[in-house]
Amino acid sequence: MQKFTSEDFKEKLESTLNFPALYMFKFIVEEEKQDEVKKLFPGHDVKSKASSKGKYVSITAQVMMPSSDSIIKIYLEASKIEGIIAL
């Protein structure tokens, strides 16, 4: 399997989007960590939906992003949250 890099992701973003662009972030975290994810998007509308048993929450944010680097920066910050799943 080929290793994924931020350079590969940047190239893909730049080939598919015209910046600034509206970008949808989706994450799944344990319920008690949802505020950490929401802090990644200050001033933006963030939607959350609890799982059927309430242990996990899916979080969706649509944000106008100025560049591919700004998208990658959010994913790098999100990766610091233990147990987070990016979709």
Secondary structure by P-SEA (a helix, b strand, c coil): cccccaaaaaaaaaaccccccbbbbbbbccccaaaaaaaacccbbbbbbbcccccbbbbbbbbbcccaaaaaaaaaaaaaccccccc
